[in-house]
Amino acid sequence: MSESSPLPPAILEQTPWHTPQDPIHLASSLTLRRNLSAHLFPHKLSHEERSGVTTLIKEALLASPHVTAPIFLNHAELASRDKEMILEHFLLQGRNMGEASVIDQSGEFLALINNADHLFLQQMIPSTQWQERWERLNRLEESLSPLLNYAFHQTFGYLTCDPNFAGTALEAKAYLHLPLLVHLDQLDECVAGKFALKSIKQIPEGYIGDLVILENRQMRGQKEEDLLRNLFDMAEKLTAREGNLRKEMKSKPSPQLHDKIARAFGLLTNSTQLHAKETLDSISLLLLGLDLDAIKGVERSQLFDLYFLSRRAHLIHHLSQDIKPEDLPHSRSDLLHKTLEGATLHI
């Protein structure tokens, strides 16, 4: 790990959820997809044409007053662990990052160039502060429009490689920690199919780490502000419901739930090999245990840090050493032991 990373300190030196404003609604993100009307979608372009699009978008973003101290990253020159750090930090699924990216110094803004679409703009948001961040992202998108000339159809709206995103091409997500709604199987009835519910990583069923991504289904027939307001109203309702369940569970403890917390504590403090999913699932139960006074001696911020530090790229960077794939489970368990050495179980 002798090479220095070009990523900003906001990504390398702190995790996004170290001190969330809300312990249930941890963060949100807004994403806009845009394509240039003068060019085919990226996968249809020649290498020369893609390079031309990358240069055009790069110059527009770096000159924009709406991006604070932008950093341009050519993915062909970027180490694989740095690419993975970006994916983990911005909670992106899949491996197609495109040809280049632009990140700001805050570590909250990301632009991907020539992935599925020519331009992917993402703004991370602390908890529920979506209005101001939406205005900021919207101003950036509008300022780039005269320079890039977006592909737009009067009937279908903004055109995207995946037709499911056409229309506003706006994707809003709320990242929610909902262990009781998940474990008590109450989540689907609360949402009633109005929004998509996803895990941080695609799995057949369930939610890794009890982290639920609430996402808009609709891209057409609704104004952006209405779409966002509806989604964040639902996020607020889920947050309130989860909070009420935690209060009820604290006043009337559940032996079954306490057993799950005790098992998670035992796993994290005694195992010598820990894989990512079981680690994140167990960290979730310890966070719940803090609220129920079943776990003491560890800070909430330490556990939220572990949501990221337990993942491969963050773990490798945190330990400042190359780790063989077969050694990752042991390195992960060692990190958990050190973090939880002062933690105690009270059940």
C-alpha positions in Angstrom: 0.0 0.0 0.0 2.8 2.3 -0.8 0.9 4.3 -3.5 -0.8 7.4 -2.3 -4.5 7.7 -3.1 -5.9 10.7 -5.1 -9.2 10.4 -3.2 -10.1 13.4 -0.9 -9.7 13.1 2.9 -13.4 13.2 3.3 -13.5 9.7 1.8 -10.2 8.3 3.1 -10.2 9.6 6.7 -13.9 9.3 7.8 -16.9 7.2 7.1 -20.1 8.7 5.9 -22.2 7.7 8.9 -19.7 8.4 11.7 -22.2 10.8 13.4 -25.6 10.6 11.6 -28.1 13.3 12.4 -30.7 10.6 12.9 -29.8 7.0 14.1 -32.6 5.6 12.0 -32.7 7.7 8.8 -28.9 7.7 8.2 -28.6 9.4 4.9 -30.2 10.0 1.5 -29.1 10.4 -2.1 -30.3 12.1 -5.2 -29.2 10.9 -8.6 -29.8 12.4 -12.1 -28.9 10.6 -15.3 -28.3 12.6 -18.5 -27.2 11.8 -22.0 -25.9 14.0 -24.8 -28.2 14.4 -27.8 -25.3 14.5 -30.3 -24.0 11.0 -29.2 -25.2 7.4 -29.0 -25.3 5.8 -25.6 -21.8 5.0 -24.2 -21.9 1.2 -25.0 -22.5 2.1 -28.7 -19.6 4.6 -29.0 -16.1 3.9 -30.3 -13.2 4.4 -28.0 -12.4 7.8 -29.7 -16.0 8.9 -29.4 -16.1 8.0 -25.7 -12.9 9.9 -25.1 -14.4 13.0 -26.7 -17.5 12.8 -24.5 -15.4 12.3 -21.4 -13.3 15.4 -22.3 -16.4 17.5 -22.9 -18.1 16.6 -19.7 -14.9 16.8 -17.7 -14.3 20.4 -18.8 -17.9 21.4 -18.1 -17.8 19.9 -14.5 -14.3 21.3 -13.6 -15.4 24.8 -14.7 -18.7 24.7 -12.9 -19.0 27.0 -9.8 -21.5 24.5 -8.4 -18.9 21.9 -7.6 -16.6 22.7 -4.7 -12.9 22.0 -5.4 -13.6 19.2 -7.9 -11.2 16.3 -8.4 -11.1 14.5 -11.8 -10.3 10.8 -11.7 -9.4 8.8 -14.9 -10.5 5.3 -14.0 -7.9 3.8 -16.3 -5.2 5.3 -14.0 -7.1 4.6 -10.7 -6.1 1.7 -8.5 -8.8 -1.0 -8.1 -9.0 -0.4 -4.4 -9.7 3.3 -4.9 -12.5 2.4 -7.4 -13.9 0.1 -4.8 -13.6 2.8 -2.1 -15.8 5.1 -4.3 -18.4 2.3 -4.8 -18.5 1.6 -1.0 -18.5 5.3 0.0 -21.4 6.2 -2.3 -23.2 2.9 -1.7 -23.3 2.1 -5.4 -24.3 -1.3 -6.7 -22.6 -3.0 -9.6 -19.1 -2.6 -10.9 -19.6 -0.4 -14.0 -18.1 2.9 -13.0 -17.6 4.2 -16.5 -14.4 5.9 -17.8 -14.0 8.7 -15.3 -15.5 10.5 -12.3 -15.5 13.8 -10.6 -15.7 14.1 -6.8 -15.8 17.2 -4.6 -13.8 17.8 -1.5 -16.8 17.1 0.8 -17.1 13.5 -0.4 -20.8 14.1 -0.9 -20.9 14.7 -4.7 -20.0 12.2 -7.4 -20.3 12.4 -11.2 -19.6 9.3 -13.2 -18.8 9.8 -16.9 -19.7 7.2 -19.6 -21.0 4.4 -17.5 -24.5 3.2 -18.6 -25.3 6.9 -19.4 -23.0 9.7 -20.4 -23.5 11.5 -17.1 -24.5 10.3 -13.7 -24.8 13.0 -11.0 -25.2 11.9 -7.4 -25.5 14.1 -4.3 -25.4 12.4 -0.9 -27.5 14.0 1.8 -27.2 13.9 5.6 -30.5 12.5 6.7 -33.5 14.6 5.6 -32.0 17.9 4.3 -33.2 17.2 0.8 -34.6 20.6 -0.3 -31.3 22.5 -0.2 -29.3 19.7 -1.7 -31.9 19.1 -4.5 -31.7 22.8 -5.4 -27.9 22.6 -5.5 -28.0 19.5 -7.8 -30.6 21.1 -9.9 -28.6 24.3 -10.4 -25.6 22.2 -11.4 -27.6 20.2 -13.9 -29.2 23.3 -15.4 -25.8 25.1 -15.7 -24.4 22.1 -17.6 -27.3 21.9 -20.0 -26.2 24.6 -22.5 -22.8 23.0 -22.7 -23.9 19.4 -23.1 -27.3 19.6 -24.8 -29.1 16.8 -23.1 -31.2 14.2 -25.0 -34.8 15.1 -24.3 -38.1 13.9 -25.8 -41.3 15.8 -25.4 -43.3 12.6 -24.6 -40.7 10.5 -22.8 -38.6 13.2 -21.0 -34.9 12.8 -20.5 -33.7 9.7 -22.4 -31.6 7.1 -20.6 -29.9 3.8 -21.6 -32.3 2.0 -19.3 -35.8 3.0 -20.3 -37.0 2.5 -16.7 -35.2 5.7 -15.7 -36.5 7.9 -18.6 -38.7 10.8 -17.7 -37.3 12.9 -14.9 -34.3 10.5 -14.7 -34.3 11.4 -11.0 -33.7 8.6 -8.5 -34.1 9.4 -4.8 -33.0 7.0 -2.0 -33.4 7.1 1.8 -31.0 4.8 3.7 -32.9 3.6 6.8 -31.8 1.4 9.7 -35.0 -0.6 10.4 -34.1 -3.7 12.4 -37.4 -4.0 14.2 -39.6 -3.4 11.1 -37.4 -6.0 9.4 -37.3 -8.7 12.1 -41.0 -8.2 13.0 -41.9 -8.5 9.3 -43.8 -5.2 9.3 -41.9 -3.3 6.6 -44.0 -4.3 3.5 -47.3 -3.5 5.1 -46.0 0.0 6.0 -44.9 0.8 2.4 -47.8 -1.1 0.7 -46.0 -1.3 -2.7 -45.8 2.5 -3.2 -42.0 2.6 -3.2 -39.2 0.2 -4.0 -37.4 -1.4 -1.0 -33.9 -2.7 -1.6 -30.8 -3.9 0.2 -27.4 -2.3 0.0 -26.3 -5.3 -2.0 -28.4 -7.5 -4.3 -29.4 -10.6 -2.4 -32.3 -13.0 -3.0 -34.2 -11.8 0.1 -33.8 -9.7 3.2 -31.8 -6.6 3.9 -28.1 -6.8 4.7 -27.4 -5.1 8.1 -31.1 -4.3 8.3 -30.3 -1.3 6.1 -33.3 -0.6 3.9 -33.1 1.6 0.8 -36.4 3.3 0.2 -36.5 4.3 -3.5 -38.9 6.0 -5.9 -40.6 3.7 -8.5 -42.0 6.5 -10.6 -39.9 8.5 -13.1 -42.7 10.0 -15.2 -46.0 11.9 -14.6 -44.8 13.6 -11.5 -42.9 16.8 -10.8 -39.5 16.3 -9.2 -40.4 18.2 -6.0 -43.6 16.1 -5.5 -41.6 12.9 -6.1 -39.1 13.9 -3.5 -41.6 15.1 -1.0 -43.6 11.9 -1.2 -40.5 9.7 -0.8 -39.2 11.6 2.2 -42.6 11.8 3.8 -42.7 7.9 3.7 -39.1 7.8 5.1 -40.3 10.0 8.0 -43.2 7.7 8.7 -40.9 4.6 8.7 -38.5 6.4 10.9 -41.3 7.2 13.4 -42.6 3.7 13.3 -39.2 2.2 14.0 -38.6 4.6 16.8 -41.9 3.8 18.4 -41.2 0.0 18.2 -37.9 0.5 19.9 -39.5 2.4 22.8 -42.1 -0.4 23.1 -39.4 -3.1 23.0 -37.4 -1.2 25.7 -40.4 -1.1 28.1 -41.4 -4.7 27.3 -38.3 -6.7 26.4 -38.6 -9.6 24.0 -36.6 -12.7 25.0 -36.3 -13.8 21.3 -34.9 -10.4 20.3 -32.5 -10.3 23.3 -31.3 -13.8 22.2 -30.5 -12.5 18.7 -28.6 -9.6 20.2 -26.7 -11.9 22.5 -25.8 -14.2 19.6 -24.6 -11.3 17.5 -22.5 -10.0 20.4 -21.0 -13.5 20.8 -20.3 -13.9 17.1 -18.5 -10.5 16.8 -16.4 -10.8 19.9 -15.4 -14.4 19.6 -15.2 -15.4 15.9 -11.8 -15.7 14.2 -13.3 -15.6 10.7 -16.0 -13.1 9.9 -17.6 -12.5 6.4 -19.1 -9.2 5.4 -22.8 -10.1 5.5 -22.8 -11.8 8.9 -20.8 -8.9 10.2 -23.1 -6.2 9.0 -26.2 -8.2 10.2 -24.6 -8.5 13.7 -23.6 -4.9 13.9 -27.2 -4.0 13.2 -28.3 -6.0 16.3 -25.7 -4.4 18.4 -26.9 -0.9 17.4 -30.4 -2.0 18.4 -28.9 -3.4 21.6 -27.6 0.1 22.4 -31.1 1.6 22.2 -32.5 -1.2 24.4 -29.7 -0.9 27.0 -28.6 -4.5 26.2 -25.2 -3.4 25.0 -22.9 -0.9 26.7 -19.3 0.2 26.5 -19.2 1.0 22.8 -20.2 4.3 21.1 -22.9 4.4 18.4 -20.4 6.2 16.1 -18.0 3.2 16.4 -20.6 0.8 15.2 -21.8 3.0 12.4 -18.1 3.3 11.3 -18.0 -0.5 11.2 -20.7 -0.6 8.6 -18.1 0.7 6.2 -14.8 -0.5 7.8 -16.1 -4.1 7.6 -16.3 -3.9 3.8 -13.3 -4.9 1.8 -11.9 -1.6 0.4 -12.4 0.3 3.6 -10.9 -2.5 5.6 -7.8 -2.6 3.5 -7.4 1.1 3.6 -8.0 1.3 7.4 -5.4 -1.3 8.1 -2.9 0.3 5.6 -1.8 -3.0 4.2 -2.6 -5.3 1.3 -4.7 -8.2 2.4 -5.1 -11.5 0.5 -8.7 -12.4 -0.2 -8.4 -15.5 2.0 -7.1 -13.4 4.9 -10.0 -10.8 4.8 -12.3 -12.7 7.2 -9.6 -12.9 9.9 -8.6 -9.3 9.5 -12.2 -8.3 9.8 -12.7 -10.3 12.9 -9.6 -8.8 14.4 -10.9 -5.3 13.8 -14.2 -6.2 15.4 -12.5 -7.6 18.5 -10.4 -4.4 19.0 -13.4 -2.1 18.5 -15.6 -4.1 20.9 -13.0 -4.9 23.5 -14.7 -2.6 26.1 -18.3 -3.6 25.1 -20.4 -5.6 27.5 -23.7 -7.5 27.2 -26.6 -6.7 29.6 -29.4 -9.2 29.2 
